[in-house]
Structures are given as C-alpha cells and as structure tokens.
Amino acid sequence: MQPRSGKKIFPVYTKVGNPPVTICKSIDAGVFGYPFFNQGVQQRSPLSEDNTMYGWEDLQMDGETSLLQLKGFIFHSSHCGSTLLSRMLGRLPGVRVISETEAINGLLLSCAFNNLTEKNVLVQLKQIMEAYRQPLENEKFLVFKLSSWNVFFIKLFQQLYPDIPWFYLDRDTDEVVNSLLKKGGGFAEWWDHPADILRQYFTGKDVIFPGKEDYLREMVKRHRLYAQSNNNGRSCFLQYPEFIGQFEEIILPNLGLHFSKDEIRDALLVARYESKQVENVLFNPSGKEGP
C-alpha cells in the first residue's frame, strides 16, 4: 500500500526491546513544522484517520543526488533553548529539522535496557536517519535536534557521520535545574520511575543522590562533560541566550548554510515567541525558564 499524494513514509517511533522495532508511517511535510517531530505526527496524522503502519520494506528511497543534505546535529543540556534554535533553523527556506524523534529515542533506550551489539545499533540508526533525508516539497537541507540524553550516545553519531558538524547548546546549571524541577520532562522523569534502570545506566548503580535536585545537577554536569570529552573537531559549543546573537555569524557558517539578510531576519523573529508552542505566543522573559 502506498501513501496518498503529498506524503511519504518516515520512521515515527521505535518500540523499545531486543530487538528494537522501528515503525514507519505516512506523513506530510507539515509534520516538520511542529516544535517536536512526534507532536506533529500526532496532530497531523492521528491513528483515527490512518491506522496503516509500515516497515523498512515500504520506504522508497530516492537516488543519493535527490536526498536532503545532512548539515548538522544539535546536542544540548535540556531546557536551554535548543527548541528555539531548531525552530529558527526550521524557519529558513529549504531547511527541515527533525526534533527529538521517538524513532531515535526508542532505539537508544533499547541500548540502555538491553545488551545490544554496537554493530546492529549502528545499522538501525543509519536506516532511521537516512530515511529522514527523503525530500518532500522544496526542502534541501536536514538538521537533527536530538533529545538531551542522546549526547551520551554521541560516539554512534560520530561513527556514522564523522564529518558532519554538531553543536552543544548549554545554559547556566542553576537555571536548567530550576526549569527541570518546575516543568519536568526528559531525564527528570527518570527519578520518579519505579524501575531505576535508566538513572543507574547513566550515573552508575552505586551512586546515591540525597534528592532529585542533586540527581539533576549531576546529570546536567555529565551531559556537559561528555560533550566536551567527545569533541572531534567538528563541534561548536554555544550558550543560552548568547547563541541568538550568534545565529548569523557563527551558527549558519558552521552548518555551511547561506541565506539572505531578509531570510535570516525572519528566522530571528522566532525568538519573540514561546518556542514550544505551535501558535505564536509571545515569549515572557519574566518566567526565566527560557524557550
């Protein structure tokens, strides 16, 4: 069965397991305009409308010359403006941003829960990422914004794409921790999970934390140190909120992207709004939580 006109089959999530199973779905280009990829899938292609799921054999990859050019990766410390950066990039003509897809998250979680061989993980990760290079409409370039804890698997990405530039977006530790305590999400939720496998996987079985805040501080520290220790010469370390002013002079040149002044100005206007909202809601800096 083939998807309707204007749609193509992309990976949407990976079932955590041994082996992990990646599920694909027919989606349209509008999905990529949402703050997070799976949010777009849920909003624009709900199961009630189209319950058809696909496998790798259903993907119809075009020739190498027609695929989107992979330009870079965004790693980060969580709650640090990475969603804002991804939406600024996604505002530029021809740029597709894949933001925190559960297809990659599910695969990497399977690594944490199961003793998967690196070879098999690399094969499946490459399949997932290459599938997102399929063109739709007038897109030319592709950038991946990963979930924060994906940085602990950065060596996998570097093995597959050693020449692709990547950013690490950071923020003051106190501000990150305060935002995580207030809003939760990501690795903050692992603290309250009844099965402590994930926390132990990233911090060690013998590490004991007096409370949640101590755990969050240690995880933010480990994110940062792991990114620094895996600097392969293709990295660029950024800080919130300074990176907004570095968009034209540092970020775009590092990605090898070139746009007109008007196009860049339009992308910078995204910083006026709450980056995690689909609609244009003016950003309220008094909240001090950041985009």
DRENLUM-960593 format. One record per residue: residue number from 1; residue in three letters; x, y negated, z negated of N, C-alpha, C in turn. Coordinates in steps of 0.2 Angstrom, whole numbers, plus 5000, padded with zeros to 4 digits. Layout:
<atoms>
   n res n.xx n.yy n.zz ca.xx ca.yy ca.zz c.xx c.yy c.zz
 NUM ala    X    Y    Z     X     Y     Z    X    Y    Z
...
</atoms>
This chain:
<atoms>
   n res n.xx n.yy n.zz ca.xx ca.yy ca.zz c.xx c.yy c.zz
   1 met 5004 5006 5000  5000  5000  5000 5004 4994 5000
   2 gln 5003 4989 5004  5007  4983  5005 5003 4977 5001
   3 pro 5007 4972 4999  5004  4967  4995 5000 4962 5001
   4 arg 4996 4958 4998  4992  4953  5003 4997 4948 5005
   5 ser 4995 4945 5011  4999  4940  5014 5001 4934 5009
   6 gly 5007 4932 5009  5010  4927  5005 5012 4929 4998
   7 lys 5013 4936 4998  5015  4939  4992 5021 4944 4993
   8 lys 5025 4946 4988  5030  4951  4989 5030 4955 4982
   9 ile 5033 4961 4983  5034  4965  4977 5040 4963 4973
  10 phe 5039 4962 4967  5045  4960  4962 5045 4964 4956
  11 pro 5051 4965 4953  5050  4968  4946 5047 4963 4941
  12 val 5043 4966 4937  5039  4962  4932 5041 4964 4925
  13 tyr 5042 4970 4923  5045  4972  4917 5048 4979 4917
  14 thr 5052 4980 4912  5055  4987  4911 5052 4990 4905
  15 lys 5049 4996 4905  5047  5000  4899 5054 5002 4896
  16 val 5054 5000 4889  5060  5002  4885 5060 5010 4884
  17 gly 5065 5013 4886  5065  5020  4885 5072 5023 4887
  18 asn 5072 5030 4888  5078  5033  4890 5075 5039 4895
  19 pro 5075 5038 4901  5077  5032  4905 5072 5026 4905
  20 pro 5075 5020 4905  5070  5014  4906 5067 5014 4913
  21 val 5061 5012 4913  5057  5012  4920 5055 5005 4921
  22 thr 5057 5003 4927  5056  4996  4929 5049 4996 4933
  23 ile 5044 4992 4932  5038  4992  4935 5038 4985 4939
  24 cys 5035 4986 4946  5035  4980  4950 5028 4979 4952
  25 lys 5027 4972 4954  5020  4970  4955 5020 4965 4961
  26 ser 5015 4965 4965  5014  4960  4970 5012 4953 4967
  27 ile 5017 4948 4968  5016  4941  4966 5017 4936 4971
  28 asp 5015 4930 4970  5016  4925  4975 5021 4920 4972
  29 ala 5023 4915 4976  5029  4910  4974 5027 4906 4968
  30 gly 5020 4905 4967  5018  4901  4962 5020 4903 4955
  31 val 5021 4910 4954  5024  4913  4948 5030 4909 4945
  32 phe 5034 4908 4950  5041  4905  4948 5041 4898 4946
  33 gly 5035 4895 4946  5034  4888  4944 5033 4887 4936
  34 tyr 5032 4893 4933  5030  4893  4926 5036 4892 4921
  35 pro 5035 4890 4915  5041  4890  4911 5045 4896 4910
  36 phe 5041 4902 4910  5044  4909  4909 5041 4913 4915
  37 phe 5045 4917 4917  5043  4921  4923 5036 4926 4921
  38 asn 5037 4929 4916  5031  4934  4914 5025 4930 4912
  39 gln 5025 4924 4910  5020  4919  4909 5016 4918 4916
  40 gly 5020 4917 4921  5017  4916  4927 5014 4922 4930
  41 val 5017 4928 4929  5014  4934  4931 5007 4935 4928
  42 gln 5007 4934 4922  5000  4935  4918 4995 4930 4920
  43 gln 4997 4924 4922  4992  4918  4923 4990 4919 4931
  44 arg 4994 4921 4935  4993  4921  4942 4991 4928 4945
  45 ser 4993 4933 4941  4992  4940  4944 4989 4944 4938
  46 pro 4984 4943 4935  4982  4947  4929 4979 4954 4932
  47 leu 4980 4958 4927  4978  4965  4929 4971 4966 4931
  48 ser 4967 4962 4928  4960  4962  4930 4959 4961 4938
  49 glu 4963 4957 4941  4962  4956  4948 4966 4961 4952
  50 asp 4972 4963 4950  4976  4968  4954 4979 4973 4950
  51 asn 4977 4979 4949  4979  4984  4944 4985 4988 4948
  52 thr 4987 4986 4954  4992  4990  4958 4999 4989 4955
  53 met 5002 4994 4953  5009  4993  4951 5013 4997 4956
  54 tyr 5019 4995 4957  5024  4998  4962 5030 5000 4959
  55 gly 5034 5004 4963  5041  5006  4961 5046 5004 4966
  56 trp 5052 5006 4965  5058  5003  4969 5056 5005 4977
  57 glu 5053 5010 4978  5052  5013  4985 5048 5008 4989
  58 asp 5044 5004 4985  5039  4999  4988 5042 4993 4990
  59 leu 5048 4991 4988  5051  4985  4989 5054 4985 4996
  60 gln 5053 4980 5000  5055  4979  5007 5060 4973 5007
  61 met 5066 4975 5006  5072  4970  5005 5074 4968 5012
  62 asp 5074 4961 5013  5076  4959  5020 5084 4959 5021
  63 gly 5086 4958 5026  5093  4958  5028 5097 4953 5023
  64 glu 5104 4955 5022  5108  4951  5017 5108 4943 5019
  65 thr 5107 4942 5026  5108  4935  5028 5102 4931 5026
  66 ser 5096 4934 5025  5090  4931  5023 5088 4930 5016
  67 leu 5092 4934 5012  5091  4934  5005 5093 4927 5001
  68 leu 5090 4925 4996  5092  4919  4992 5099 4920 4990
  69 gln 5103 4914 4990  5109  4914  4987 5109 4913 4980
  70 leu 5112 4918 4976  5113  4918  4969 5118 4913 4967
  71 lys 5116 4908 4963  5120  4902  4962 5123 4902 4955
  72 gly 5119 4905 4950  5122  4904  4943 5117 4908 4938
  73 phe 5120 4908 4932  5116  4911  4926 5116 4905 4920
  74 ile 5111 4905 4917  5111  4901  4911 5110 4906 4905
  75 phe 5115 4906 4900  5115  4909  4894 5114 4903 4889
  76 his 5112 4905 4883  5111  4900  4878 5110 4902 4871
  77 ser 5109 4898 4866  5109  4900  4859 5102 4900 4856
  78 ser 5097 4899 4861  5090  4899  4859 5088 4892 4856
  79 his 5082 4890 4858  5079  4883  4856 5084 4878 4856
  80 cys 5087 4877 4862  5092  4872  4863 5091 4868 4870
  81 gly 5086 4869 4873  5084  4865  4879 5086 4869 4885
  82 ser 5087 4876 4885  5088  4880  4891 5082 4880 4895
  83 thr 5076 4880 4892  5070  4880  4897 5069 4873 4900
  84 leu 5071 4868 4897  5071  4861  4900 5076 4861 4906
  85 leu 5082 4864 4905  5087  4864  4911 5084 4869 4916
  86 ser 5081 4874 4915  5079  4879  4920 5073 4875 4924
  87 arg 5069 4871 4921  5064  4868  4924 5066 4862 4928
  88 met 5071 4859 4926  5074  4854  4930 5077 4857 4937
  89 leu 5081 4862 4936  5083  4865  4942 5078 4868 4947
  90 gly 5072 4871 4944  5067  4873  4947 5063 4868 4951
  91 arg 5064 4862 4949  5060  4856  4952 5064 4854 4959
  92 leu 5070 4856 4959  5074  4854  4965 5071 4858 4971
  93 pro 5071 4855 4977  5069  4859  4983 5073 4865 4985
  94 gly 5070 4871 4986  5073  4877  4988 5076 4881 4982
  95 val 5075 4879 4976  5078  4882  4970 5073 4887 4967
  96 arg 5074 4893 4966  5070  4897  4962 5074 4899 4956
  97 val 5070 4898 4950  5073  4900  4944 5069 4906 4941
  98 ile 5073 4911 4939  5069  4917  4935 5071 4916 4928
  99 ser 5066 4915 4924  5067  4913  4917 5065 4919 4913
 100 glu 5069 4922 4909  5068  4927  4904 5064 4932 4906
 101 thr 5065 4935 4912  5061  4941  4914 5061 4947 4910
 102 glu 5055 4950 4908  5055  4956  4904 5058 4962 4908
 103 ala 5059 4961 4915  5062  4967  4918 5069 4968 4916
 104 ile 5073 4962 4915  5079  4962  4912 5079 4964 4905
 105 asn 5075 4960 4901  5075  4961  4894 5073 4969 4892
 106 gly 5069 4972 4895  5067  4979  4894 5073 4983 4895
 107 leu 5077 4982 4900  5082  4986  4902 5088 4985 4896
 108 leu 5089 4979 4894  5094  4978  4889 5092 4980 4882
 109 leu 5086 4980 4881  5083  4983  4875 5084 4990 4875
 110 ser 5083 4993 4880  5084  5001  4881 5091 5002 4879
 111 cys 5096 4998 4881  5103  4999  4879 5104 4999 4871
 112 ala 5100 4995 4868  5101  4994  4861 5098 5000 4857
 113 phe 5092 5003 4860  5088  5008  4857 5091 5015 4859
 114 asn 5094 5015 4864  5097  5022  4867 5104 5022 4869
 115 asn 5107 5027 4869  5114  5028  4871 5114 5029 4879
 116 leu 5113 5023 4882  5113  5023  4890 5120 5023 4892
 117 thr 5121 5026 4898  5128  5025  4901 5128 5019 4904
 118 glu 5134 5015 4904  5135  5009  4907 5134 5009 4915
 119 lys 5136 5015 4918  5135  5016  4925 5128 5015 4927
 120 asn 5124 5019 4923  5116  5019  4925 5113 5012 4924
 121 val 5115 5009 4918  5113  5002  4917 5115 4997 4922
 122 leu 5121 4997 4925  5123  4993  4930 5119 4994 4936
 123 val 5118 5000 4938  5114  5001  4944 5107 4998 4944
 124 gln 5104 4999 4938  5097  4997  4937 5097 4989 4937
 125 leu 5102 4986 4933  5102  4979  4933 5103 4976 4939
 126 lys 5107 4979 4943  5109  4976  4950 5102 4977 4954
 127 gln 5099 4982 4954  5092  4983  4958 5087 4977 4956
 128 ile 5087 4976 4949  5082  4971  4947 5084 4964 4950
 129 met 5090 4963 4949  5092  4956  4951 5092 4955 4958
 130 glu 5094 4960 4962  5094  4959  4969 5087 4958 4972
 131 ala 5082 4962 4968  5075  4961  4971 5073 4954 4970
 132 tyr 5075 4950 4965  5073  4943  4965 5076 4939 4970
 133 arg 5080 4941 4974  5083  4937  4979 5079 4937 4986
 134 gln 5073 4941 4985  5069  4941  4991 5066 4934 4992
 135 pro 5066 4932 4998  5063  4925  5000 5055 4925 5000
 136 leu 5053 4919 4998  5046  4918  4998 5045 4910 5000
 137 glu 5041 4908 5005  5041  4901  5007 5048 4898 5009
 138 asn 5050 4893 5006  5056  4889  5008 5061 4889 5003
 139 glu 5062 4894 4999  5067  4895  4994 5073 4897 4997
 140 lys 5079 4894 4995  5086  4896  4997 5090 4898 4992
 141 phe 5089 4896 4986  5094  4897  4980 5091 4900 4974
 142 leu 5095 4904 4970  5092  4908  4965 5096 4907 4959
 143 val 5093 4905 4953  5097  4904  4946 5093 4909 4941
 144 phe 5097 4912 4937  5094  4916  4932 5095 4912 4925
 145 lys 5089 4911 4921  5090  4909  4915 5088 4915 4910
 146 leu 5093 4918 4906  5092  4924  4903 5089 4922 4896
 147 ser 5086 4927 4892  5085  4926  4885 5091 4926 4881
 148 ser 5091 4922 4876  5097  4920  4872 5101 4926 4870
 149 trp 5098 4932 4868  5102  4938  4865 5105 4941 4871
 150 asn 5103 4940 4877  5106  4943  4883 5113 4942 4884
 151 val 5116 4936 4880  5123  4935  4880 5127 4940 4878
 152 phe 5125 4944 4873  5128  4950  4871 5130 4955 4876
 153 phe 5126 4955 4882  5127  4959  4887 5131 4956 4893
 154 ile 5134 4950 4892  5136  4946  4897 5142 4950 4902
 155 lys 5145 4955 4899  5150  4958  4902 5147 4962 4908
 156 leu 5141 4964 4907  5137  4968  4913 5136 4963 4919
 157 phe 5134 4957 4917  5133  4952  4922 5139 4950 4926
 158 gln 5145 4950 4922  5151  4948  4925 5154 4954 4929
 159 gln 5153 4960 4927  5155  4965  4931 5151 4966 4938
 160 leu 5145 4964 4938  5141  4964  4944 5142 4958 4949
 161 tyr 5143 4952 4945  5144  4946  4949 5150 4942 4946
 162 pro 5156 4944 4947  5162  4941  4944 5163 4934 4946
 163 asp 5161 4932 4952  5162  4925  4955 5156 4920 4954
 164 ile 5151 4922 4951  5145  4918  4950 5146 4914 4944
 165 pro 5145 4907 4944  5146  4903  4939 5141 4904 4933
 166 trp 5142 4902 4927  5137  4903  4922 5138 4897 4917
 167 phe 5133 4895 4914  5133  4890  4908 5131 4893 4902
 168 tyr 5134 4890 4897  5132  4892  4890 5129 4886 4887
 169 leu 5123 4885 4885  5120  4879  4883 5119 4880 4875
 170 asp 5122 4875 4871  5122  4876  4864 5119 4870 4861
 171 arg 5118 4870 4854  5115  4865  4851 5117 4865 4843
 172 asp 5116 4860 4840  5118  4860  4833 5115 4866 4829
 173 thr 5119 4869 4825  5116  4875  4822 5110 4874 4817
 174 asp 5111 4869 4813  5105  4867  4809 5099 4866 4813
 175 glu 5099 4862 4818  5093  4861  4822 5090 4867 4826
 176 val 5095 4872 4828  5092  4878  4831 5089 4882 4825
 177 val 5092 4883 4820  5089  4887  4814 5083 4884 4812
 178 asn 5082 4878 4811  5076  4875  4809 5070 4876 4814
 179 ser 5072 4875 4820  5067  4877  4825 5065 4884 4825
 180 leu 5070 4889 4825  5068  4896  4825 5063 4897 4818
 181 leu 5065 4894 4813  5061  4896  4807 5054 4893 4808
 182 lys 5053 4888 4811  5046  4885  4812 5043 4888 4818
 183 lys 5046 4889 4823  5042  4892  4829 5043 4899 4830
 184 gly 5048 4902 4828  5049  4910  4829 5051 4911 4836
 185 gly 5050 4917 4838  5052  4920  4844 5059 4923 4845
 186 gly 5059 4927 4850  5066  4930  4851 5069 4934 4846
 187 phe 5075 4933 4844  5078  4937  4839 5076 4935 4832
 188 ala 5073 4929 4831  5070  4928  4825 5065 4933 4822
 189 glu 5061 4936 4827  5056  4941  4826 5059 4947 4823
 190 trp 5065 4949 4825  5068  4955  4823 5069 4956 4816
 191 trp 5069 4950 4812  5070  4950  4805 5064 4953 4802
 192 asp 5058 4952 4804  5052  4955  4801 5049 4961 4804
 193 his 5053 4964 4809  5051  4970  4812 5052 4976 4807
 194 pro 5047 4980 4807  5048  4986  4802 5053 4991 4804
 195 ala 5055 4991 4810  5061  4995  4812 5067 4990 4813
 196 asp 5072 4991 4809  5078  4986  4809 5083 4988 4814
 197 ile 5082 4992 4819  5087  4994  4824 5090 4988 4827
 198 leu 5086 4983 4830  5089  4978  4834 5093 4973 4829
 199 arg 5091 4971 4823  5096  4967  4819 5102 4971 4818
 200 gln 5102 4977 4816  5108  4981  4815 5112 4982 4821
 201 tyr 5109 4983 4827  5113  4983  4833 5118 4977 4834
 202 phe 5115 4971 4833  5119  4965  4834 5123 4963 4828
 203 thr 5121 4964 4822  5125  4962  4817 5129 4967 4813
 204 gly 5127 4974 4814  5131  4979  4811 5126 4982 4805
 205 lys 5127 4988 4804  5122  4992  4799 5124 4990 4792
 206 asp 5130 4988 4791  5132  4987  4784 5132 4979 4782
 207 val 5130 4975 4786  5129  4968  4785 5122 4967 4782
 208 ile 5122 4964 4776  5116  4962  4772 5116 4955 4771
 209 phe 5110 4952 4773  5108  4945  4773 5104 4943 4767
 210 pro 5105 4938 4763  5101  4936  4757 5094 4934 4759
 211 gly 5093 4931 4765  5087  4929  4768 5087 4928 4775
 212 lys 5081 4926 4778  5080  4925  4785 5085 4920 4788
 213 glu 5085 4914 4784  5089  4909  4787 5097 4911 4788
 214 asp 5099 4915 4783  5106  4917  4783 5107 4921 4790
 215 tyr 5102 4926 4791  5102  4930  4797 5102 4926 4803
 216 leu 5098 4921 4804  5098  4917  4810 5104 4913 4811
 217 arg 5107 4910 4805  5113  4907  4806 5119 4911 4809
 218 glu 5119 4917 4806  5124  4922  4809 5123 4924 4816
 219 met 5117 4925 4818  5115  4926  4825 5117 4921 4830
 220 val 5116 4915 4828  5117  4909  4832 5125 4908 4832
 221 lys 5129 4909 4827  5136  4909  4827 5139 4915 4832
 222 arg 5136 4921 4831  5138  4926  4836 5136 4925 4843
 223 his 5131 4922 4844  5129  4920  4851 5135 4916 4854
 224 arg 5137 4911 4850  5142  4906  4852 5148 4909 4853
 225 leu 5151 4913 4848  5157  4916  4848 5158 4921 4854
 226 tyr 5152 4924 4855  5153  4930  4861 5153 4926 4867
 227 ala 5150 4921 4868  5150  4917  4875 5157 4915 4876
 228 gln 5160 4912 4870  5167  4909  4871 5172 4914 4872
 229 ser 5171 4920 4869  5176  4925  4870 5176 4929 4877
 230 asn 5170 4928 4880  5170  4931  4887 5170 4925 4893
 231 asn 5174 4920 4891  5175  4915  4896 5179 4918 4902
 232 asn 5177 4919 4908  5180  4922  4913 5183 4917 4918
 233 gly 5183 4910 4916  5185  4905  4921 5179 4903 4925
 234 arg 5173 4905 4925  5168  4903  4929 5162 4900 4925
 235 ser 5164 4898 4918  5159  4896  4914 5159 4888 4913
 236 cys 5154 4886 4910  5154  4878  4909 5149 4878 4902
 237 phe 5152 4875 4897  5149  4875  4890 5146 4868 4890
 238 leu 5139 4868 4888  5135  4862  4888 5132 4861 4881
 239 gln 5130 4855 4879  5127  4854  4873 5121 4850 4874
 240 tyr 5116 4852 4870  5109  4848  4870 5110 4842 4865
 241 pro 5108 4836 4867  5104  4834  4873 5109 4831 4878
 242 glu 5115 4832 4877  5120  4828  4881 5120 4831 4889
 243 phe 5118 4837 4889  5118  4840  4896 5113 4837 4901
 244 ile 5108 4833 4898  5103  4830  4903 5107 4825 4907
 245 gly 5111 4821 4903  5115  4816  4907 5121 4819 4911
 246 gln 5122 4825 4911  5127  4828  4914 5125 4832 4920
 247 phe 5118 4832 4921  5115  4836  4927 5118 4835 4933
 248 glu 5119 4828 4935  5121  4827  4942 5128 4828 4943
 249 glu 5132 4826 4938  5140  4825  4938 5143 4832 4937
 250 ile 5140 4836 4933  5143  4842  4930 5139 4849 4932
 251 ile 5133 4849 4931  5129  4855  4932 5128 4857 4939
 252 leu 5126 4852 4943  5124  4854  4950 5131 4855 4954
 253 pro 5136 4851 4953  5143  4853  4956 5145 4860 4954
 254 asn 5144 4862 4948  5147  4869  4945 5143 4874 4949
 255 leu 5136 4873 4950  5132  4878  4954 5133 4878 4961
 256 gly 5137 4873 4964  5138  4872  4971 5131 4870 4974
 257 leu 5127 4866 4971  5121  4863  4974 5122 4856 4975
 258 his 5119 4854 4981  5119  4846  4983 5112 4844 4985
 259 phe 5110 4838 4982  5104  4836  4983 5104 4828 4984
 260 ser 5099 4825 4987  5099  4818  4987 5098 4815 4980
 261 lys 5099 4808 4980  5098  4804  4974 5091 4805 4972
 262 asp 5086 4804 4977  5079  4804  4975 5077 4811 4972
 263 glu 5080 4817 4975  5078  4823  4973 5081 4825 4966
 264 ile 5087 4822 4964  5089  4823  4958 5085 4819 4953
 265 arg 5084 4813 4955  5080  4808  4950 5073 4812 4949
 266 asp 5070 4815 4954  5064  4818  4952 5065 4824 4947
 267 ala 5070 4828 4948  5071  4833  4943 5073 4831 4936
 268 leu 5076 4825 4936  5077  4822  4929 5071 4820 4925
 269 leu 5066 4818 4929  5059  4816  4926 5056 4822 4922
 270 val 5058 4828 4923  5055  4834  4920 5057 4833 4912
 271 ala 5062 4830 4910  5064  4829  4903 5059 4824 4900
 272 arg 5055 4821 4903  5050  4817  4900 5044 4821 4896
 273 tyr 5044 4828 4898  5038  4832  4896 5041 4838 4892
 274 glu 5036 4841 4889  5037  4847  4885 5039 4852 4890
 275 ser 5044 4855 4889  5047  4860  4895 5043 4867 4894
 276 lys 5040 4868 4889  5037  4875  4888 5030 4874 4889
 277 gln 5027 4869 4891  5020  4868  4893 5019 4868 4901
 278 val 5014 4871 4903  5013  4872  4910 5011 4865 4913
 279 glu 5007 4862 4909  5004  4855  4911 5009 4850 4909
 280 asn 5009 4844 4912  5013  4838  4910 5011 4835 4903
 281 val 5014 4837 4898  5013  4834  4891 5019 4831 4889
 282 leu 5018 4824 4888  5024  4820  4886 5028 4823 4880
 283 phe 5035 4823 4880  5039  4826  4875 5039 4821 4869
 284 asn 5038 4824 4863  5038  4820  4857 5044 4821 4853
 285 pro 5049 4816 4854  5056  4817  4851 5055 4817 4843
 286 ser 5050 4814 4840  5049  4814  4833 5049 4821 4830
 287 gly 5047 4826 4834  5046  4833  4831 5053 4836 4830
 288 lys 5058 4833 4834  5065  4835  4833 5066 4843 4834
 289 glu 5062 4845 4838  5063  4853  4839 5066 4854 4846
 290 gly 5066 4849 4850  5069  4850  4857 5064 4853 4862
 291 pro 5066 4853 4868  5062  4856  4873 5063 4864 4873
</atoms>
